[in-house]
Amino acid sequence: MTALLAGAVLSAAPVLPAVPATAAGGGSGASSAVPCPLGLGPAMTLPVTVTPGKGRLRVSWQQPSDWSGISGWQVATVARPMATAPVTWRAVKSAAACTTVSVTLKGLVSGTPYEVWLEADSPDPVIAGAVVTVQVARIAAVTVR
């Protein structure tokens, strides 16, 4: 058995299948037609909107209505085909229930397709001070302009 230290971060390997991104032509974030997700559970994914720009991707999703257990979010871009560079994660603060959460990921290479991974952080119910990270979306490659 492996001992975990307080403050440790546990991360599930990206196991969700990649799904196509919701296109957001010139819009600003997720469509209001998308219902507010109730919460996160096993095998649940969140609808995510990815808007490509010059050297950047804007990623948006709705904070679930039962958000009390989500302490924050982690977002990463992964170049396809997968490069040898490490995956860089960006921390995003949790928001009020049913509001749109957005982050712009900059410094990406124009013309390169990127997958977007979204993970939710929540306090570990067993280990005080530890955080459990669960992947809630894996978006198929979107090409940066």
Sine and cosine of phi, psi and omega as CSV:
sin_phi,cos_phi,sin_psi,cos_psi,sin_omega,cos_omega
0.00,0.00,0.64,-0.77,0.01,-1.00
-0.99,-0.13,0.75,-0.66,0.04,-1.00
-0.99,0.10,0.64,-0.77,0.04,-1.00
-0.93,-0.37,0.61,-0.80,0.02,-1.00
-1.00,-0.04,0.47,-0.88,0.08,-1.00
-0.85,0.52,0.67,-0.75,-0.01,-1.00
1.00,0.02,-0.02,1.00,0.00,-1.00
-0.93,0.37,0.48,-0.88,0.05,-1.00
-0.92,-0.39,0.84,-0.54,0.06,-1.00
-0.98,-0.18,0.70,-0.71,-0.03,-1.00
-0.75,-0.66,0.79,-0.62,0.07,-1.00
-0.97,0.24,0.63,-0.78,0.05,-1.00
-0.91,0.42,0.53,-0.85,0.00,-1.00
-0.91,0.41,0.97,-0.26,-0.05,-1.00
-0.89,-0.45,-0.15,0.99,0.01,-1.00
-0.95,0.33,0.59,-0.81,0.09,-1.00
-0.93,0.36,0.56,-0.83,0.03,-1.00
-0.95,0.31,0.71,-0.70,0.04,-1.00
-0.88,-0.48,0.45,-0.89,0.01,-1.00
-0.89,0.45,0.55,-0.83,0.05,-1.00
-0.96,0.27,0.46,-0.89,0.16,-0.99
-0.98,0.18,0.85,-0.53,-0.02,-1.00
-0.94,0.33,0.64,-0.77,0.05,-1.00
-0.78,-0.63,0.98,0.22,-0.06,-1.00
-0.60,0.80,-0.98,0.20,0.02,-1.00
-0.81,-0.59,0.18,0.98,-0.07,-1.00
-0.94,0.34,0.06,-1.00,-0.02,-1.00
-0.86,-0.51,0.98,0.22,0.09,-1.00
0.98,-0.20,-0.22,-0.97,-0.08,-1.00
-0.95,0.32,0.51,-0.86,0.02,-1.00
-0.94,0.34,0.58,-0.81,0.02,-1.00
-0.95,0.31,-0.17,0.98,0.03,-1.00
-0.96,0.28,-0.29,0.96,0.01,-1.00
-0.98,0.21,0.85,-0.53,-0.01,-1.00
-0.92,0.39,0.47,-0.88,0.02,-1.00
-0.93,0.36,0.82,-0.57,0.03,-1.00
-0.91,0.42,0.59,-0.80,-0.04,-1.00
-0.96,0.30,-0.64,0.77,-0.05,-1.00
0.04,-1.00,-0.14,-0.99,-0.01,-1.00
-0.91,-0.42,0.66,-0.75,0.04,-1.00
-0.55,-0.83,-0.06,-1.00,0.00,-1.00
-0.84,0.55,0.72,-0.70,0.06,-1.00
0.87,0.49,0.36,0.93,0.04,-1.00
-1.00,-0.04,0.66,-0.75,0.07,-1.00
-0.86,-0.51,0.41,-0.91,0.03,-1.00
-0.97,-0.23,0.60,-0.80,0.14,-0.99
-0.93,0.36,0.75,-0.67,-0.05,-1.00
-0.80,-0.60,0.66,-0.75,0.08,-1.00
-0.95,-0.30,0.76,-0.65,0.03,-1.00
-0.85,-0.53,0.83,-0.56,0.00,-1.00
-0.91,-0.42,0.92,-0.40,0.01,-1.00
-0.97,0.23,0.54,-0.84,0.09,-1.00
-0.64,-0.77,-0.08,-1.00,0.00,-1.00
-0.95,0.31,0.96,-0.29,0.02,-1.00
0.94,0.33,0.32,0.95,-0.04,-1.00
-0.43,-0.90,0.32,-0.95,0.15,-0.99
-0.76,-0.65,0.72,-0.70,0.10,-0.99
-0.98,-0.20,0.82,-0.57,-0.06,-1.00
-0.90,-0.43,0.78,-0.62,-0.03,-1.00
-0.72,-0.70,0.56,-0.83,0.07,-1.00
-0.40,-0.92,0.19,-0.98,0.02,-1.00
-0.99,-0.16,0.69,-0.73,0.11,-0.99
-0.92,0.38,0.78,-0.62,0.02,-1.00
-0.87,0.50,0.44,-0.90,-0.02,-1.00
-0.93,0.37,-0.54,0.84,0.07,-1.00
-0.99,-0.12,0.96,0.28,-0.17,-0.99
-0.99,-0.16,0.05,1.00,-0.11,-0.99
-0.85,0.52,-0.50,0.87,-0.03,-1.00
-1.00,0.08,-0.14,0.99,-0.04,-1.00
-1.00,-0.08,0.90,-0.43,-0.03,-1.00
-1.00,-0.05,-0.21,0.98,0.00,-1.00
0.13,-0.99,-0.02,-1.00,-0.04,-1.00
-0.75,-0.66,0.41,-0.91,0.12,-0.99
-0.80,-0.60,0.75,-0.66,0.00,-1.00
-0.81,-0.59,0.69,-0.73,0.03,-1.00
-0.69,-0.73,0.47,-0.88,0.16,-0.99
-0.92,-0.39,0.63,-0.78,-0.01,-1.00
-0.78,-0.63,0.91,-0.42,0.00,-1.00
-0.89,0.46,0.63,-0.78,0.04,-1.00
-0.87,-0.49,0.73,-0.68,-0.06,1.00
-0.90,0.44,0.44,-0.90,-0.13,-0.99
-0.84,0.55,0.82,-0.57,-0.01,-1.00
-0.99,0.12,0.11,-0.99,0.03,-1.00
-0.99,0.14,-0.21,0.98,0.02,-1.00
-0.92,0.40,0.56,-0.83,0.02,-1.00
-0.93,0.37,0.43,-0.90,0.06,-1.00
-0.97,0.24,0.76,-0.64,0.01,-1.00
-0.97,-0.24,0.80,-0.60,0.00,-1.00
-0.99,-0.16,0.59,-0.81,0.04,-1.00
-0.88,-0.47,0.83,-0.56,0.02,-1.00
-0.98,0.19,0.68,-0.73,0.02,-1.00
-0.76,-0.65,0.71,-0.70,-0.02,-1.00
-0.94,0.35,0.50,-0.86,0.11,-0.99
-0.93,0.38,0.40,-0.92,-0.05,-1.00
-0.81,-0.58,0.03,-1.00,0.06,-1.00
-0.92,0.39,0.47,-0.88,-0.02,-1.00
-0.81,0.59,0.67,-0.74,0.08,-1.00
0.89,0.45,0.34,0.94,0.10,-1.00
-0.98,-0.22,0.39,-0.92,0.00,-1.00
-0.98,0.17,0.75,-0.66,0.08,-1.00
-0.96,-0.28,0.75,-0.66,-0.02,-1.00
-0.70,-0.72,0.50,-0.87,0.10,-1.00
-0.54,-0.84,0.63,-0.78,0.08,-1.00
-0.96,-0.27,0.85,-0.53,0.00,-1.00
-0.99,-0.15,0.92,-0.38,-0.11,-0.99
-0.97,-0.24,0.16,-0.99,0.07,-1.00
0.98,0.19,0.36,0.93,0.01,-1.00
-1.00,0.01,0.38,-0.93,-0.07,-1.00
-1.00,0.06,0.85,-0.53,0.02,-1.00
-0.85,0.52,0.64,-0.76,0.00,-1.00
1.00,0.10,-0.06,1.00,-0.02,-1.00
-0.99,-0.14,0.75,-0.67,0.10,-1.00
-0.98,0.18,0.67,-0.74,0.01,-1.00
-0.78,-0.62,0.67,-0.74,0.23,-0.97
-0.99,0.11,0.47,-0.88,0.07,-1.00
-0.88,-0.47,0.78,-0.63,0.06,-1.00
-0.93,-0.37,0.73,-0.69,0.04,-1.00
-0.84,-0.54,0.79,-0.62,0.02,-1.00
-0.80,-0.60,0.55,-0.84,0.05,-1.00
-0.96,-0.27,0.70,-0.72,0.07,-1.00
-0.99,-0.17,0.66,-0.75,0.11,-0.99
-0.53,-0.85,0.45,-0.89,0.01,-1.00
-0.89,0.46,0.64,-0.76,0.06,-1.00
-0.93,0.36,0.79,-0.61,-0.02,-1.00
-0.96,0.30,-0.22,0.98,-0.06,-1.00
-0.96,-0.29,-0.68,0.73,-0.11,-0.99
-0.97,-0.26,0.93,-0.37,-0.02,-1.00
-0.86,0.52,0.76,-0.65,0.05,-1.00
1.00,0.07,-0.19,0.98,0.00,-1.00
-1.00,0.03,0.39,-0.92,0.01,-1.00
-0.85,-0.53,0.69,-0.72,0.09,-1.00
-0.97,-0.24,0.75,-0.67,0.01,-1.00
-0.91,-0.41,0.80,-0.60,-0.05,-1.00
-0.83,-0.57,0.76,-0.65,0.03,-1.00
-0.95,0.30,0.79,-0.61,-0.02,-1.00
-0.90,-0.44,-0.15,0.99,0.08,-1.00
-0.35,-0.94,0.61,-0.79,0.12,-0.99
-0.68,-0.73,0.94,-0.35,-0.12,-0.99
-0.99,-0.13,0.76,-0.65,0.03,-1.00
-0.84,0.54,0.37,-0.93,-0.11,-0.99
-0.79,0.62,0.76,-0.65,0.09,-1.00
-0.88,-0.48,0.77,-0.64,-0.06,-1.00
-1.00,0.07,0.78,-0.63,0.03,-1.00
-0.97,0.24,0.67,-0.74,0.03,-1.00
-0.97,0.23,0.00,0.00,0.00,0.00
